[in-house]
């Protein structure tokens, strides 16, 4: 039996969750296409569908990196969880925009979330956090994996 770290197990499980969410949002997308005069789903329903499928594959890559890295189990787990958090939040936000049909561009100002207007700094902080955390955490896993092959 193969022994996997918690980071690897979580990445694999979330890959499956994201795949399943991608399939569910695909049904939602198809339903909207069938019931639309223009044969189109709402912009964010389409984004939720596609991003879920892409994050499923990205999570598998994180699983592989976390299984080969020389990083400690704790640091590897942090890197995987940090990415999975932002992947999940992105998909959730896309689904919310798809349900509310409140925007076709979440970056358009003023930033709308249903009937609420969000301050511009919220989007800036969220995106900067996403950029720093995803690039940093994935970079750590990648370099930890690269170094494991050279040692």
C-alpha positions in Angstrom: 0.0 0.0 0.0 1.3 3.4 -1.0 1.6 5.8 2.0 0.7 9.4 1.1 1.2 12.6 3.0 -1.8 14.6 4.2 -0.9 17.3 1.6 -1.0 14.7 -1.2 -4.2 13.2 0.0 -6.0 16.6 0.3 -4.8 17.6 -3.1 -6.2 14.3 -4.6 -9.5 14.6 -2.8 -10.0 18.3 -3.8 -9.1 17.3 -7.4 -12.1 15.0 -7.3 -14.3 17.6 -5.6 -13.3 20.2 -8.3 -14.0 17.7 -11.0 -17.4 16.9 -9.6 -18.2 20.6 -9.2 -17.1 21.1 -12.8 -19.5 18.4 -13.9 -22.4 19.9 -11.9 -21.7 23.4 -13.2 -21.5 21.8 -16.7 -25.1 20.6 -16.2 -26.1 24.1 -15.0 -24.4 25.6 -18.0 -26.1 23.2 -20.4 -29.5 24.0 -18.8 -28.9 27.7 -19.2 -27.8 27.3 -22.9 -30.9 25.2 -23.6 -33.2 27.9 -22.0 -31.5 30.9 -23.5 -32.7 32.7 -26.6 -29.1 33.3 -27.5 -28.1 29.7 -26.6 -25.6 30.9 -24.0 -25.1 30.4 -20.3 -24.4 33.3 -18.0 -20.7 34.4 -18.2 -19.9 33.3 -14.7 -21.7 30.0 -15.0 -19.3 29.2 -17.9 -16.3 30.5 -15.9 -17.3 28.4 -12.8 -17.6 25.3 -15.1 -14.3 25.8 -16.8 -12.3 26.9 -13.7 -13.5 23.9 -11.7 -12.2 21.5 -14.4 -8.9 23.4 -14.6 -8.5 23.5 -10.8 -9.1 19.7 -10.7 -6.1 19.2 -13.0 -4.1 21.8 -11.1 -4.8 20.0 -7.8 -3.5 16.7 -9.2 -0.3 18.5 -10.1 -0.1 19.9 -6.6 -0.6 16.3 -5.3 2.4 15.1 -7.4 4.6 18.0 -6.4 3.7 17.5 -2.7 4.6 13.8 -3.0 8.1 14.4 -4.4 9.1 17.5 -2.6 11.9 17.6 0.0 9.9 20.2 2.0 8.7 19.2 5.4 5.3 17.6 5.6 4.0 20.7 7.4 5.3 23.2 4.9 4.1 21.0 2.0 0.6 20.8 3.6 0.6 24.6 4.0 1.5 25.1 0.4 -1.3 22.7 -0.8 -3.9 24.1 1.6 -3.1 27.7 0.6 -3.6 26.9 -3.1 -6.8 24.8 -2.4 -8.2 27.7 -0.4 -7.8 30.2 -3.2 -9.0 27.7 -5.8 -12.1 27.0 -3.8 -12.8 30.6 -3.1 -12.5 31.5 -6.8 -14.9 28.8 -7.8 -17.3 29.8 -5.1 -17.3 33.4 -6.1 -17.9 32.5 -9.8 -20.8 30.3 -8.7 -22.3 33.2 -6.6 -21.9 35.6 -9.6 -23.6 33.0 -11.8 -26.5 32.6 -9.4 -27.0 36.3 -8.9 -26.3 37.2 -12.5 -25.0 40.5 -11.1 -22.0 41.1 -13.3 -20.2 39.8 -16.4 -16.9 41.2 -15.0 -16.1 41.0 -11.3 -13.3 43.6 -11.8 -15.6 46.2 -13.3 -16.0 49.1 -10.9 -18.0 49.5 -8.8 -17.5 45.9 -7.7 -20.9 44.3 -7.4 -21.9 41.3 -5.3 -25.6 41.0 -5.7 -27.1 44.2 -4.4 -24.0 45.1 -2.5 -21.1 47.3 -3.7 -17.7 46.2 -2.5 -14.9 48.8 -1.9 -12.2 48.6 -4.5 -9.5 47.8 -1.9 -11.3 44.4 -1.2 -10.7 43.2 -4.8 -7.1 44.5 -4.7 -6.3 42.7 -1.4 -8.0 39.5 -2.6 -6.1 39.5 -5.9 -2.7 40.4 -4.3 -3.2 37.7 -1.7 -4.1 35.2 -4.5 -1.1 36.1 -6.5 1.4 36.0 -3.7 0.0 32.9 -2.1 -0.5 30.8 -5.2 2.8 31.8 -6.8 4.7 31.5 -3.6 3.2 28.2 -2.4 3.4 26.5 -5.8 6.9 27.8 -6.3 8.0 26.3 -3.0 6.5 22.9 -4.0 8.1 23.1 -7.4 11.6 24.0 -6.2 11.3 21.4 -3.4 10.5 18.8 -6.0 13.3 20.0 -8.3 15.8 19.8 -5.5 14.6 16.3 -4.5 15.6 15.0 -7.9 19.0 16.6 -7.7 19.9 15.3 -4.3 
